[in-house]
Amino acid sequence: MSITIKDIATHFGVGLGTVSRAVNGSGYVRAELKARILAYAREQNWCPSASAKSLSTGKTHIIGVLVHGYAYYIWTNLIEEIRKRLSDTEYSMTLCLGQASRDFDKLIAANVEAVLVLSPYAALYEDIRRLIYHGIPVFGIIGFEHFFPSAHSNHYEASYRGTRMLIENGHRRVGYLGLYMRGNPGRHSPSTCVYNAMKGYRDAMAEACLEVREKRDMIPFTDCLQNIEAKRIMEERLRDRTHTAYFVYPVTAQMFFYILCREMKVRIPEDVSLVGLEGDYFAPAMNPPPTHFLHNYEEFAELAIDFIRSGKNFVNRQYAVNYVFVPGESIRKIQYAEQGEKS
């Protein structure tokens, strides 16, 4: 059975802090006593744990990660990328699969050095303020803008680029199939990403002097495969060839689109083209592979590591992370005259 720092302290009749200072080389310990402690530790094959090191350094090197659970692939991908980055550092990660007040209490009690909150929302603000009050820096990843440092994906940029891509390939009748909302929710809302995705599509169309008619061109999707109303509208649009291409968001809408096209014997990209927003590891399973944008997990992880190392000196700002473009086979280049464009 391996010994502990407490066993070493008992063996020499000294306090835990003395042993910690001796093995970490910090603070004053008599040279003769320090040599004896180190020799005994080697004989017993003892290595100082993170908690032992923290006695002398005042740092635990523990990073707390708060997440709702494993319901969304985005969270698991983010956690894995952050875990890989931390494995090459002196830090360890403690994961809380919940965001209740008691989960925040656990992190405060563990004296974590920093906390990463995945997809934070306004209801957590009181508990996040408690962390900050206790001197624990907080960084939000994925979602929207907050009063503390945060990073979110740039839905506008990806939507704008994707729509422009379709237009530059000759498409003039481009529809939007995806999450939908009315009005501008502001920067501090969970719906901001939806608004930005829609705005990117609209701005790209307007820049090309292409009219967007709400009822004709904007097809609402409610983020599940069983969309009865969306299916009715899309069956009509595909049958009538209302559009030659679609910008589709998110991945569930892309899966819905592919399934419907297969049922209706509509070929991608021969009969209809698309660009998708999000998709990640689901995309290769689709035939043909969609041209799409996926979350930049590497950049999110880099920001997280910068935040952890900077601690309280990290700049309190909002970071917009651009999606990664993934070429696929879902766009067909057409000639304007082929479309039989109608105003």
Rosetta silent file (secondary structure, phi, psi, omega in degrees, C-alpha in Angstrom):
SEQUENCE: MSITIKDIATHFGVGLGTVSRAVNGSGYVRAELKARILAYAREQNWCPSASAKSLSTGKTHIIGVLVHGYAYYIWTNLIEEIRKRLSDTEYSMTLCLGQASRDFDKLIAANVEAVLVLSPYAALYEDIRRLIYHGIPVFGIIGFEHFFPSAHSNHYEASYRGTRMLIENGHRRVGYLGLYMRGNPGRHSPSTCVYNAMKGYRDAMAEACLEVREKRDMIPFTDCLQNIEAKRIMEERLRDRTHTAYFVYPVTAQMFFYILCREMKVRIPEDVSLVGLEGDYFAPAMNPPPTHFLHNYEEFAELAIDFIRSGKNFVNRQYAVNYVFVPGESIRKIQYAEQGEKS
SCORE:     score description
SCORE:     0.000 S_00000001
   1 L     0.000  130.502 -177.417    0.000    0.000    0.000 S_00000001
   2 L   -72.985  149.574 -179.851    1.475    3.392   -0.970 S_00000001
   3 L   -86.557  169.846  179.766    2.126    5.973    1.691 S_00000001
   4 L  -119.758  171.973  177.590    0.693    9.481    1.842 S_00000001
   5 H   -61.873  -31.879  178.327    2.097   12.883    2.679 S_00000001
   6 H   -65.632  -38.914  178.434    0.493   12.496    6.105 S_00000001
   7 H   -62.602  -40.583  179.844    2.459    9.266    6.689 S_00000001
   8 H   -65.640  -43.554  179.043    5.723   11.049    5.858 S_00000001
   9 H   -61.071  -42.256  178.815    4.872   13.930    8.195 S_00000001
  10 H   -64.554  -40.953 -179.182    4.074   11.459   11.002 S_00000001
  11 H   -58.779  -38.327 -177.148    7.310    9.542   10.373 S_00000001
  12 H   -99.380   -5.412  179.281    9.401   12.677   10.905 S_00000001
  13 L    69.293   35.893  179.466    7.148   14.307   13.488 S_00000001
  14 L  -124.447  174.790  179.218    6.602   17.429   11.408 S_00000001
  15 L   -82.384  165.116  179.128    3.616   19.190    9.858 S_00000001
  16 H   -60.980  -38.190 -178.698    2.161   18.578    6.392 S_00000001
  17 H   -62.377  -35.924  179.183    3.371   21.986    5.243 S_00000001
  18 H   -63.865  -45.669  178.235    6.990   21.117    6.097 S_00000001
  19 H   -62.592  -43.461 -178.937    6.873   17.965    3.959 S_00000001
  20 H   -61.658  -42.879  179.458    5.175   19.856    1.131 S_00000001
  21 H   -66.029  -35.254 -179.221    7.833   22.610    1.179 S_00000001
  22 H   -66.968  -46.981 -175.277   10.600   20.006    1.201 S_00000001
  23 H   -76.726  -24.080 -178.973    9.361   17.995   -1.795 S_00000001
  24 H   -97.947   -6.801  178.678    8.391   21.080   -3.801 S_00000001
  25 L    67.928   29.528 -178.368   11.518   23.086   -2.992 S_00000001
  26 L  -121.917  136.933 -179.698    9.497   26.071   -1.831 S_00000001
  27 L    78.146  173.697 -174.888    9.911   27.881    1.468 S_00000001
  28 L   -90.242  129.936  169.317   12.426   27.188    4.226 S_00000001
  29 L  -141.209  134.465  179.414   13.170   23.678    5.525 S_00000001
  30 L   -50.306  135.882 -175.272   16.450   22.784    7.290 S_00000001
  31 H   -55.560  -42.810 -178.283   18.815   21.270    4.714 S_00000001
  32 H   -65.794  -41.751  179.844   19.434   18.131    6.789 S_00000001
  33 H   -68.645  -40.770  179.076   15.703   17.520    7.364 S_00000001
  34 H   -60.494  -43.271 -179.797   14.877   18.207    3.727 S_00000001
  35 H   -63.047  -40.358  179.921   17.467   15.664    2.563 S_00000001
  36 H   -66.406  -41.861  179.671   16.063   13.027    4.937 S_00000001
  37 H   -62.622  -45.934 -178.995   12.476   13.664    3.794 S_00000001
  38 H   -65.044  -39.312  179.234   13.435   13.412    0.108 S_00000001
  39 H   -64.992  -42.584 -179.878   15.462   10.245    0.694 S_00000001
  40 H   -65.445  -40.161  179.177   12.603    8.623    2.588 S_00000001
  41 H   -61.864  -39.985  178.325   10.114    9.627   -0.134 S_00000001
  42 H   -66.790  -41.763  179.350   12.344    7.997   -2.771 S_00000001
  43 H   -59.585  -37.130 -177.389   12.712    4.830   -0.708 S_00000001
  44 L   -89.842    4.407 -178.349    8.938    4.567   -0.419 S_00000001
  45 L    54.335   42.279 -178.073    8.409    5.369   -4.148 S_00000001
  46 L   -96.991  134.585  175.016    6.222    8.285   -3.154 S_00000001
  47 L  -118.439  136.435 -179.198    5.313   11.045   -5.622 S_00000001
  48 L   -65.045  133.107  177.556    3.626   14.251   -4.462 S_00000001
  49 L   -81.215  173.010  178.238   -0.030   14.477   -5.481 S_00000001
  50 H   -61.254  -37.854 -179.372   -1.704   17.600   -6.757 S_00000001
  51 H   -68.175  -35.418  177.937   -3.148   18.215   -3.293 S_00000001
  52 H   -65.883  -43.715  178.988    0.308   17.864   -1.710 S_00000001
  53 H   -61.930  -36.423 -175.835    1.776   20.361   -4.149 S_00000001
  54 H   -66.965  -22.045  178.812   -1.064   22.777   -3.483 S_00000001
  55 H   -60.688  -36.846 -177.572   -0.104   22.977    0.204 S_00000001
  56 H   -95.623  -34.087 -176.590    3.024   24.928   -0.716 S_00000001
  57 H   -87.769  -21.525 -175.623    2.016   26.630   -3.951 S_00000001
  58 L    76.469    6.787 -179.965   -1.521   27.568   -2.950 S_00000001
  59 L  -119.268  137.252  179.937   -2.663   26.260   -6.339 S_00000001
  60 L   -92.738  -21.094 -175.904   -4.680   23.116   -6.950 S_00000001
  61 L    59.719   27.339  177.890   -4.224   23.032  -10.743 S_00000001
  62 E  -105.393  128.862  177.992   -7.817   21.783  -10.928 S_00000001
  63 E  -110.419  123.360  178.435  -10.076   23.170  -13.662 S_00000001
  64 E   -87.417  139.131  176.052  -13.821   22.775  -13.214 S_00000001
  65 E  -124.951  119.542  179.356  -16.030   22.122  -16.234 S_00000001
  66 E  -105.345  126.036 -179.245  -19.787   22.608  -15.887 S_00000001
  67 E  -144.378  149.997 -178.447  -22.040   21.092  -18.556 S_00000001
  68 L   -61.867  -32.475 -175.153  -25.747   20.179  -18.753 S_00000001
  69 L   157.184 -155.379 -179.521  -24.934   16.577  -19.650 S_00000001
  70 L  -110.418   25.726 -174.667  -24.111   14.587  -22.760 S_00000001
  71 L   -67.135  -32.521 -175.766  -27.300   15.395  -24.677 S_00000001
  72 L  -115.123  135.502 -179.615  -25.539   17.311  -27.471 S_00000001
  73 H   -59.837  -27.275 -179.183  -22.557   16.134  -29.500 S_00000001
  74 H   -59.840  -43.146 -177.797  -21.163   19.672  -29.360 S_00000001
  75 H   -66.795  -45.436 -179.079  -20.505   19.382  -25.625 S_00000001
  76 H   -63.754  -38.909  178.234  -18.817   15.978  -25.801 S_00000001
  77 H   -65.143  -40.552  178.480  -16.592   17.156  -28.663 S_00000001
  78 H   -64.399  -46.714 -179.074  -15.639   20.289  -26.736 S_00000001
  79 H   -59.826  -43.267 -179.279  -14.864   18.377  -23.541 S_00000001
  80 H   -64.236  -40.844 -179.893  -12.667   15.909  -25.411 S_00000001
  81 H   -66.332  -40.617  178.360  -10.713   18.695  -27.147 S_00000001
  82 H   -67.070  -41.520  178.946  -10.185   20.523  -23.840 S_00000001
  83 H   -58.471  -43.472 -179.517   -9.177   17.256  -22.120 S_00000001
  84 H   -62.512  -40.537 -179.449   -6.526   16.611  -24.779 S_00000001
  85 H   -68.111  -40.463 -178.328   -5.059   20.090  -24.336 S_00000001
  86 H   -69.718  -25.703 -178.142   -4.993   19.811  -20.533 S_00000001
  87 L   -63.954  -21.000  179.314   -3.271   16.413  -20.678 S_00000001
  88 L   -95.943   10.279 -178.841   -0.095   18.178  -21.833 S_00000001
  89 L  -123.327 -178.204  177.657   -0.173   20.626  -18.909 S_00000001
  90 L   -83.271   -0.307 -175.653    0.050   20.509  -15.123 S_00000001
  91 L   -91.250  151.815  172.131   -3.729   20.933  -14.896 S_00000001
  92 E  -121.640  160.407 -174.817   -6.397   18.302  -14.304 S_00000001
  93 E  -116.304  132.855  171.881  -10.089   18.552  -15.125 S_00000001
  94 E  -114.690  128.357 -171.170  -13.054   17.851  -12.869 S_00000001
  95 E  -106.697  128.115  175.256  -16.358   17.467  -14.693 S_00000001
  96 E  -110.016  112.541  179.060  -19.774   18.362  -13.259 S_00000001
  97 E   -86.954   66.474 -179.191  -22.640   16.871  -15.277 S_00000001
  98 L   170.707  160.364 -179.642  -25.122   19.409  -14.028 S_00000001
  99 L  -134.689   36.113  176.096  -25.414   23.133  -13.469 S_00000001
 100 L   -82.329  166.357 -178.864  -27.377   23.311  -10.215 S_00000001
 101 H   -57.614  -35.704 -179.205  -26.222   25.482   -7.290 S_00000001
 102 H   -65.022  -29.268  177.475  -24.837   22.398   -5.525 S_00000001
 103 H   -68.904  -37.301  175.484  -22.529   21.768   -8.505 S_00000001
 104 H   -66.650  -38.604  178.670  -21.118   25.268   -8.118 S_00000001
 105 H   -59.667  -40.977 -179.582  -20.733   24.605   -4.369 S_00000001
 106 H   -61.737  -40.786 -178.676  -18.614   21.509   -5.108 S_00000001
 107 H   -69.888  -37.172  176.845  -16.244   23.502   -7.294 S_00000001
 108 H   -64.437  -43.971  179.698  -15.883   26.240   -4.683 S_00000001
 109 H   -64.171  -32.762 -179.665  -15.163   23.608   -2.005 S_00000001
 110 L   -78.625   -4.329  179.845  -12.574   21.965   -4.284 S_00000001
 111 L    55.137   44.999  179.975  -10.790   25.322   -4.583 S_00000001
 112 L   -63.342  153.450 -178.182  -10.620   25.007   -8.370 S_00000001
 113 L   -83.175  -27.176 -179.951   -8.402   27.515  -10.147 S_00000001
 114 E  -161.306  161.177  179.470  -10.883   28.300  -12.927 S_00000001
 115 E  -131.065  131.533  172.110  -14.249   27.152  -14.263 S_00000001
 116 E  -103.531  123.957  178.975  -15.341   26.571  -17.854 S_00000001
 117 E  -108.934  118.241 -179.972  -19.115   26.729  -18.294 S_00000001
 118 E   -88.468  127.819 -178.826  -20.424   25.083  -21.466 S_00000001
 119 L    52.142   55.577  178.121  -23.535   26.734  -22.938 S_00000001
 120 L   -67.391  152.893  177.672  -24.170   29.034  -19.950 S_00000001
 121 L  -135.938  167.373 -169.493  -27.546   30.738  -19.688 S_00000001
 122 H   -59.078  -30.951 -178.887  -28.932   33.682  -17.721 S_00000001
 123 H   -63.591  -17.220 -179.305  -30.432   31.531  -14.938 S_00000001
 124 H   -90.756   -4.930 -171.777  -26.861   30.607  -13.910 S_00000001
 125 H   -57.773  -40.141 -178.950  -25.696   34.197  -13.467 S_00000001
 126 H   -62.030  -44.417  179.323  -26.213   34.281   -9.684 S_00000001
 127 H   -69.378  -35.583  177.184  -24.121   31.123   -9.190 S_00000001
 128 H   -64.804  -38.148  176.766  -21.481   32.364  -11.649 S_00000001
 129 H   -64.111  -33.022  177.092  -21.235   35.587   -9.636 S_00000001
 130 H   -63.844  -42.301  177.187  -20.635   33.437   -6.530 S_00000001
 131 H   -59.462  -47.613 -178.674  -17.667   31.782   -8.246 S_00000001
 132 H   -63.112  -38.994  178.038  -16.239   35.167   -9.206 S_00000001
 133 H   -59.994  -35.525  179.245  -16.832   36.458   -5.641 S_00000001
 134 L   -83.587    9.327  176.359  -14.726   33.540   -4.356 S_00000001
 135 L    81.561   17.524 -178.453  -11.912   34.579   -6.693 S_00000001
 136 L  -101.751  114.498  178.773  -12.523   31.852   -9.272 S_00000001
 137 L   -65.435  145.310 -178.156  -12.315   33.075  -12.906 S_00000001
 138 E  -126.283  137.550  178.044  -15.140   31.889  -15.194 S_00000001
 139 E  -130.689  126.999  178.502  -15.124   31.399  -18.976 S_00000001
 140 E   -94.780  138.637 -179.936  -18.236   30.601  -21.045 S_00000001
 141 E  -128.915  128.741 -178.992  -17.984   28.441  -24.169 S_00000001
 142 L    70.619  127.898  177.511  -20.692   28.098  -26.857 S_00000001
 143 L   136.854 -116.841 -176.674  -23.860   30.135  -26.602 S_00000001
 144 L  -144.186 -170.969 -175.604  -24.136   33.917  -26.567 S_00000001
 145 L   -80.496  146.613 -177.162  -22.565   36.992  -24.968 S_00000001
 146 L  -135.552  179.868  178.672  -22.333   37.343  -21.164 S_00000001
 147 L   -82.552   -7.570  178.215  -21.014   39.714  -18.493 S_00000001
 148 L  -117.147  165.683 -177.702  -17.945   37.469  -18.058 S_00000001
 149 L   -56.238  133.586 -176.440  -15.417   36.314  -20.725 S_00000001
 150 E  -150.178  158.196  175.880  -17.100   34.029  -23.265 S_00000001
 151 E  -133.187  135.930 -179.907  -16.638   32.521  -26.718 S_00000001
 152 E  -138.265  157.022  179.126  -19.382   31.618  -29.163 S_00000001
 153 E   -73.717  144.753 -176.761  -19.563   30.361  -32.749 S_00000001
 154 L   -88.276   84.505 -178.330  -20.038   32.980  -35.459 S_00000001
 155 H   -63.866  -36.557 -178.274  -23.344   31.882  -36.997 S_00000001
 156 H   -61.194  -50.014 -175.830  -23.645   35.054  -39.055 S_00000001
 157 H   -60.560  -43.192 -179.006  -20.320   34.625  -40.849 S_00000001
 158 H   -68.054  -41.504  179.796  -20.977   30.962  -41.732 S_00000001
 159 H   -65.449  -43.041  178.604  -24.526   31.640  -42.916 S_00000001
 160 H   -62.476  -48.618 -179.032  -23.415   34.601  -45.014 S_00000001
 161 H   -62.665  -43.118 -178.510  -20.515   32.665  -46.570 S_00000001
 162 H   -63.469  -42.654  179.187  -22.645   29.591  -47.244 S_00000001
 163 H   -67.544  -41.788  176.842  -25.384   31.584  -48.961 S_00000001
 164 H   -59.538  -37.574 -179.706  -22.822   33.540  -50.981 S_00000001
 165 H   -60.670  -42.614  178.675  -21.298   30.239  -52.066 S_00000001
 166 H   -66.102  -43.418  179.835  -24.614   29.105  -53.515 S_00000001
 167 H   -62.511  -42.611 -179.099  -25.155   32.447  -55.260 S_00000001
 168 H   -68.288  -16.754  175.679  -21.642   32.370  -56.745 S_00000001
 169 L   -94.300   17.450  172.534  -22.416   28.925  -58.171 S_00000001
 170 L    97.027   -3.581 -177.045  -25.250   30.412  -60.216 S_00000001
 171 L   -81.964  131.476  178.038  -28.197   29.940  -57.844 S_00000001
 172 L  -114.761  -25.011  177.905  -30.657   32.811  -57.634 S_00000001
 173 L  -104.677   85.954 -176.768  -33.594   31.090  -55.946 S_00000001
 174 E  -108.790  123.119  178.560  -32.024   30.149  -52.620 S_00000001
 175 E   -98.855  165.036  176.598  -34.254   29.127  -49.724 S_00000001
 176 E  -117.748  120.673  174.393  -33.574   28.951  -45.984 S_00000001
 177 E  -117.256  114.136 -178.461  -34.534   25.797  -44.074 S_00000001
 178 E   173.461 -171.800  177.213  -33.726   26.016  -40.405 S_00000001
 179 L   -58.044  143.818 -167.731  -34.300   27.317  -36.906 S_00000001
 180 L  -141.367  145.080  174.340  -36.477   30.388  -37.089 S_00000001
 181 L  -154.747  161.282  176.763  -37.508   33.344  -34.975 S_00000001
 182 L  -107.705  140.580  177.375  -39.095   36.767  -35.365 S_00000001
 183 L    80.493  170.310 -179.577  -37.413   39.956  -34.217 S_00000001
 184 L  -100.653  114.775 -177.155  -33.981   40.674  -32.794 S_00000001
 185 L   -78.593   -5.384 -175.331  -33.487   39.106  -29.327 S_00000001
 186 L    87.276  176.441 -173.620  -30.340   41.143  -28.633 S_00000001
 187 L   -80.067  -16.662 -172.712  -26.849   39.862  -27.918 S_00000001
 188 L  -109.214   46.443 -178.295  -27.623   38.261  -24.546 S_00000001
 189 L  -133.913  145.278  175.480  -30.195   35.666  -25.577 S_00000001
 190 L   -60.271  -21.041 -178.682  -30.031   31.927  -26.374 S_00000001
 191 L   -85.877   -3.301 -177.869  -31.877   32.799  -29.599 S_00000001
 192 H   -57.141  -39.297 -178.594  -29.123   35.129  -30.803 S_00000001
 193 H   -62.671  -37.736  179.064  -27.473   32.332  -32.817 S_00000001
 194 H   -66.695  -46.855  178.921  -30.728   31.699  -34.706 S_00000001
 195 H   -58.291  -43.676 -178.477  -31.187   35.398  -35.448 S_00000001
 196 H   -66.554  -37.563  177.728  -27.584   35.670  -36.675 S_00000001
 197 H   -64.076  -43.169  178.767  -27.912   32.625  -38.954 S_00000001
 198 H   -65.891  -40.215 -178.341  -31.051   34.092  -40.525 S_00000001
 199 H   -66.392  -38.571  177.805  -29.445   37.533  -40.864 S_00000001
 200 H   -60.070  -42.689  177.098  -26.382   36.091  -42.606 S_00000001
 201 H   -63.181  -48.933 -176.950  -28.654   34.451  -45.190 S_00000001
 202 H   -63.299  -42.606 -178.097  -30.747   37.597  -45.680 S_00000001
 203 H   -65.749  -38.722  178.379  -27.730   39.909  -45.992 S_00000001
 204 H   -64.958  -39.800  178.584  -26.063   37.687  -48.596 S_00000001
 205 H   -67.045  -44.046 -179.088  -29.269   37.626  -50.637 S_00000001
 206 H   -64.080  -39.448  179.772  -29.751   41.399  -50.336 S_00000001
 207 H   -62.650  -30.178  178.431  -26.151   42.058  -51.353 S_00000001
 208 L   -91.756    9.935 -179.442  -26.788   40.068  -54.552 S_00000001
 209 L    59.493   38.367  177.950  -30.028   42.043  -55.120 S_00000001
 210 L  -109.389  126.836 -176.974  -32.111   38.872  -54.603 S_00000001
 211 L   -74.009  139.476  172.907  -35.494   39.268  -52.942 S_00000001
 212 L  -112.221  116.212  175.399  -36.376   37.170  -49.887 S_00000001
 213 L   -99.886  122.936 -171.987  -40.082   36.538  -49.441 S_00000001
 214 H   -51.850  -55.145 -174.671  -40.805   35.376  -45.907 S_00000001
 215 H   -70.710  -32.719 -177.765  -43.503   32.791  -46.628 S_00000001
 216 H   -81.200  -42.784 -167.224  -41.913   31.475  -49.796 S_00000001
 217 H  -102.605  -19.969 -177.863  -38.241   31.427  -48.882 S_00000001
 218 E  -104.987  107.992 -178.029  -38.023   31.009  -45.082 S_00000001
 219 E  -106.136  108.392 -177.303  -39.039   27.494  -44.001 S_00000001
 220 E   -67.629  141.415  178.265  -39.114   27.170  -40.172 S_00000001
 221 L  -132.566  136.774 -172.973  -37.647   24.012  -38.647 S_00000001
 222 L  -104.886   31.369  172.083  -38.027   23.044  -34.981 S_00000001
 223 L    59.303   38.288  169.795  -34.805   21.032  -34.473 S_00000001
 224 L  -152.201  158.969 -174.808  -36.235   17.522  -34.635 S_00000001
 225 L   -73.658  -22.715 -178.854  -36.769   15.062  -37.477 S_00000001
 226 L   -92.163   75.381 -179.856  -40.559   14.902  -36.954 S_00000001
 227 L  -108.928   89.864 -174.318  -41.474   18.283  -38.432 S_00000001
 228 H   -62.283  -47.898 -177.779  -44.951   17.812  -39.900 S_00000001
 229 H   -69.057  -42.380  177.897  -45.428   21.411  -41.036 S_00000001
 230 H   -62.308  -37.346  179.431  -41.868   21.752  -42.340 S_00000001
 231 H   -65.848  -41.912  179.491  -42.309   18.488  -44.240 S_00000001
 232 H   -61.364  -46.136 -178.755  -45.540   19.702  -45.840 S_00000001
 233 H   -65.848  -45.052 -177.040  -43.932   22.966  -46.958 S_00000001
 234 H   -68.276  -34.795  175.705  -40.727   21.348  -48.194 S_00000001
 235 H   -59.681  -41.924  179.328  -42.600   18.665  -50.148 S_00000001
 236 H   -66.893  -44.417 -178.766  -44.417   21.470  -51.949 S_00000001
 237 H   -64.823  -42.649 -178.899  -41.222   23.485  -52.545 S_00000001
 238 H   -69.830  -37.995 -179.881  -39.272   20.481  -53.874 S_00000001
 239 H   -66.539  -40.688 -177.796  -42.141   19.295  -56.047 S_00000001
 240 H   -86.638   -2.031 -176.545  -42.636   22.758  -57.579 S_00000001
 241 L    53.523   44.054 -179.712  -38.874   23.393  -57.862 S_00000001
 242 L   -61.097  -39.027 -179.974  -39.418   26.684  -56.037 S_00000001
 243 L  -124.983  151.763  174.590  -35.723   26.876  -55.167 S_00000001
 244 L   -97.086  -11.439 -178.771  -32.610   25.483  -56.787 S_00000001
 245 E  -157.228  159.481  179.570  -30.650   25.557  -53.525 S_00000001
 246 E  -137.669  144.712  164.697  -31.047   25.843  -49.748 S_00000001
 247 E   -97.825  125.925 -169.758  -29.050   27.023  -46.794 S_00000001
 248 E  -123.598  128.325 -177.270  -29.855   24.491  -44.050 S_00000001
 249 E  -146.821  130.918    2.529  -29.323   24.870  -40.271 S_00000001
 250 L   -99.033 -148.178 -175.195  -28.674   22.889  -38.033 S_00000001
 251 H   -64.458  -35.613  179.220  -27.568   19.256  -38.541 S_00000001
 252 H   -63.796  -34.372  176.865  -31.029   17.833  -37.749 S_00000001
 253 H   -68.712  -35.024  176.852  -32.464   20.001  -40.533 S_00000001
 254 H   -65.674  -43.086  177.943  -29.810   18.636  -42.905 S_00000001
 255 H   -62.444  -43.431  177.063  -30.725   15.049  -41.991 S_00000001
 256 H   -58.031  -45.085 -178.150  -34.410   15.915  -42.453 S_00000001
 257 H   -63.314  -44.970 -179.856  -33.636   17.428  -45.879 S_00000001
 258 H   -63.215  -44.182 -179.513  -31.661   14.381  -47.042 S_00000001
 259 H   -62.653  -44.206 -179.034  -34.362   11.946  -45.901 S_00000001
 260 H   -64.916  -42.634  178.463  -37.100   13.949  -47.615 S_00000001
 261 H   -61.288  -39.937  179.136  -35.129   14.208  -50.873 S_00000001
 262 H   -65.398  -42.649  179.237  -34.587   10.455  -50.859 S_00000001
 263 H   -62.983  -36.853 -177.210  -38.294    9.798  -50.262 S_00000001
 264 L   -91.909    2.108 -178.599  -39.250   12.152  -53.112 S_00000001
 265 L    59.133   36.395  173.970  -36.469   10.878  -55.399 S_00000001
 266 L   -94.549  125.058 -174.178  -34.972   14.367  -55.567 S_00000001
 267 L   -90.275  137.284  173.887  -31.249   14.122  -56.288 S_00000001
 268 L  -108.021  124.867    2.516  -28.575   16.124  -54.474 S_00000001
 269 L   -99.387    6.689 -174.300  -26.940   18.082  -56.098 S_00000001
 270 L   -58.568  -41.819 -177.349  -28.341   17.284  -59.572 S_00000001
 271 L   -99.572  -30.905 -178.531  -31.851   18.528  -58.733 S_00000001
 272 L  -152.362  140.707  179.903  -31.206   20.709  -55.685 S_00000001
 273 E  -107.476  161.369  174.787  -28.083   22.030  -53.953 S_00000001
 274 E  -155.170  155.568  167.966  -27.439   22.853  -50.319 S_00000001
 275 E  -125.583  132.962 -177.902  -24.933   24.211  -47.833 S_00000001
 276 E  -108.027  149.444  173.101  -25.312   23.146  -44.204 S_00000001
 277 E  -108.426  121.377 -173.968  -24.418   24.863  -40.949 S_00000001
 278 L    79.048  173.331 -175.959  -23.071   22.409  -38.360 S_00000001
 279 L   145.777  -44.725  176.806  -22.877   18.676  -38.872 S_00000001
 280 H    46.131 -122.764 -171.877  -19.517   17.669  -37.480 S_00000001
 281 H   -84.471   -1.422  175.978  -19.101   13.892  -37.475 S_00000001
 282 H   -80.335  -28.340 -171.788  -22.601   13.181  -38.829 S_00000001
 283 H   -56.392  -43.672 -178.291  -21.809   14.668  -42.222 S_00000001
 284 H   -61.566  -19.358 -179.794  -19.736   11.774  -43.667 S_00000001
 285 H   -78.511  -13.253 -179.600  -22.732    9.458  -43.180 S_00000001
 286 L   -87.142  146.752 -177.498  -24.790   11.523  -45.624 S_00000001
 287 L  -128.969  115.688   -0.675  -24.711   10.726  -49.330 S_00000001
 288 L   -76.524  161.370  179.055  -23.439   12.798  -51.009 S_00000001
 289 L   -58.455  131.063 -178.900  -21.375   14.477  -48.241 S_00000001
 290 L   -74.937  144.686  167.361  -22.799   17.959  -47.618 S_00000001
 291 E   -74.356  121.798 -171.832  -20.787   21.106  -48.085 S_00000001
 292 E  -154.848  176.222  177.943  -21.023   22.492  -44.562 S_00000001
 293 E  -120.668  137.327  177.595  -19.507   24.378  -41.645 S_00000001
 294 E  -124.087  158.828 -179.177  -18.600   22.817  -38.302 S_00000001
 295 L   -58.786  141.921  179.960  -17.696   24.246  -34.893 S_00000001
 296 L   -89.960   79.227 -176.566  -14.033   25.133  -34.476 S_00000001
 297 H   -61.586  -34.636 -178.657  -13.352   23.006  -31.386 S_00000001
 298 H   -63.952  -42.023 -179.930   -9.594   23.540  -31.635 S_00000001
 299 H   -69.464  -38.219  175.807   -9.922   27.322  -31.408 S_00000001
 300 H   -59.227  -44.389 -179.323  -12.379   27.034  -28.490 S_00000001
 301 H   -65.162  -39.081  177.967   -9.877   24.790  -26.676 S_00000001
 302 H   -61.842  -43.619  177.973   -7.017   27.215  -27.407 S_00000001
 303 H   -62.819  -40.351  179.362   -9.035   30.078  -25.920 S_00000001
 304 H   -61.932  -43.751  179.808   -9.846   27.923  -22.876 S_00000001
 305 H   -66.449  -41.301  176.533   -6.161   27.134  -22.295 S_00000001
 306 H   -59.513  -42.701  179.300   -5.201   30.814  -22.719 S_00000001
 307 H   -62.286  -46.364 -178.416   -7.896   31.709  -20.186 S_00000001
 308 H   -61.042  -44.142 -177.850   -6.691   29.068  -17.692 S_00000001
 309 H   -71.861  -32.642 -178.677   -3.082   30.208  -17.917 S_00000001
 310 H   -80.736  -28.234 -179.574   -3.974   33.913  -17.733 S_00000001
 311 H    59.319 -128.637 -175.955   -6.419   33.473  -14.846 S_00000001
 312 H   -71.799  -10.453  179.385   -7.712   36.778  -13.527 S_00000001
 313 H   -87.504   -2.797 -179.533   -5.586   38.664  -16.072 S_00000001
 314 L   -67.156  134.812 -176.610   -7.623   37.292  -18.996 S_00000001
 315 L   -66.018  129.657  178.944   -9.323   40.101  -20.914 S_00000001
 316 L   -80.305   90.023  179.349  -13.059   40.277  -20.208 S_00000001
 317 L  -144.132  172.193 -179.957  -14.355   40.263  -23.750 S_00000001
 318 E  -105.284  127.956 -176.359  -16.601   38.245  -26.062 S_00000001
 319 E  -107.584  123.053  175.077  -14.896   36.060  -28.662 S_00000001
 320 E   -96.569  115.588 -176.841  -16.651   35.160  -31.936 S_00000001
 321 E   -99.405  120.455 -179.938  -15.132   31.942  -33.265 S_00000001
 322 L   -70.653  143.633  176.043  -15.546   31.333  -36.996 S_00000001
 323 L   -67.105  160.224  174.740  -16.765   27.931  -38.139 S_00000001
 324 E   -93.390  128.027  179.516  -14.486   25.590  -40.078 S_00000001
 325 E   -81.695  132.214  179.318  -15.488   25.169  -43.729 S_00000001
 326 E  -121.528  108.610  178.467  -15.728   21.561  -44.938 S_00000001
 327 L   -62.314  142.110  177.016  -16.007   21.071  -48.734 S_00000001
 328 L  -134.622 -153.549 -178.238  -18.562   18.481  -49.796 S_00000001
 329 L  -128.500   31.482 -174.316  -20.428   17.339  -52.878 S_00000001
 330 L  -106.712   10.563  177.887  -23.810   19.012  -52.374 S_00000001
 331 L  -117.947  128.242  173.772  -23.426   22.061  -54.654 S_00000001
 332 L  -108.381  129.891  177.078  -24.019   21.990  -58.389 S_00000001
 333 L   -79.467  127.678 -178.480  -22.793   24.922  -60.444 S_00000001
 334 L  -127.389  165.118  175.195  -25.562   26.110  -62.771 S_00000001
 335 L   -94.212  143.197 -178.869  -26.113   28.789  -65.356 S_00000001
 336 H   -53.305  -40.549 -176.706  -28.528   31.591  -64.553 S_00000001
 337 H   -66.240  -23.724 -178.060  -30.528   30.854  -67.736 S_00000001
 338 H   -68.983  -22.041 -168.931  -31.109   27.231  -66.640 S_00000001
 339 H   -80.563  -17.711 -174.250  -33.197   28.258  -63.702 S_00000001
 340 L    59.110   46.177 -172.087  -36.132   29.780  -65.510 S_00000001
 341 L   -57.623  133.641  176.977  -35.944   32.525  -62.905 S_00000001
 342 L  -118.729  143.239 -179.699  -39.218   34.110  -61.943 S_00000001
 343 L   -78.671    0.000    0.000  -39.551   37.354  -60.082 S_00000001
